[in-house]
Amino acid sequence: KQALYHQFVEKKRTGKKSFSVLIDPDKVDVSTIDQLINIALEASVDYFFVGGSLVISNHLDDCIKQIKANCDIPVILFPGSPSQVSRYADALLYLSLISGRNPELLIGQHVISAPFVKKSGLEIIPTGYMVVDGGAPTTVSYISNASPIPADKNEIAMCTAMAGEMLGMKLIYMDAGSGAQRPITEKMIQFVSQHIEVPLIIGGGITTPEKAYLNCKAGADVIVVGNAIEKDISLIKEMSAAIKSVKETV
Ligand code: 1GP
């Protein structure tokens, strides 16, 4: 029952890049979700990631139900806390903040929520989550109470990802944080992607199709965009086209 994970691995094996649209349930209403679904279908968006550091409203379930009722794009939870688990999603990125040294986000919250998460029946994808300094402090760097990896410390990122993989993480997600002023550099993406076998997700501060394209060229397997799309929903088409135009020869 690891259908979505196998899809990530298969896409990586065949050199295909994926585009994921991040939906913050606090920032979308019913009509925006409808609009998002239509454009995402036209643009062949691969995944919806749903979640955020803070989910203030309580319409996470409704948001996911609306997506599931109207399209077959997989919905993957990207939770900021154990309260953001919805059984209506398809899978859960089971995040351990391996870039930080806050035991709560490495293992503590997982222990507390384990029975509940298991009972959800969701596909659980163990994910090494690495927050990289994105310029000014982002919500995730503040909330996590852990230092992000300095933006120019490629070796630290590389070793962190390698350790995560050897500990059994099935995905590595490097994130400069939502709305980051500086997205992750191509150099860091290269350093990391060359040293791991598992799929690599990149997000945080990606605002142009060009940047998304370069990230894929550098070794990203999945590009996540949230903020830029909230500002201009039509960007979805160009972003998707840029990402899909990259096909690695493997
Ligand atoms: C944040 O990686 C995501 O966790 C996406 O970031 O909102 O800046 O696109 P943006």
Boltz pocket constraint, residues with backbone or C-beta under 6 A from the ligand:
constraints:
  - pocket:
      binder: B
      contacts: [[A, 22], [A, 174], [A, 175], [A, 176], [A, 177], [A, 178], [A, 179], [A, 180], [A, 202], [A, 203], [A, 204], [A, 205], [A, 206], [A, 224], [A, 225], [A, 226], [A, 227], [A, 228]]
      max_distance: 6.0
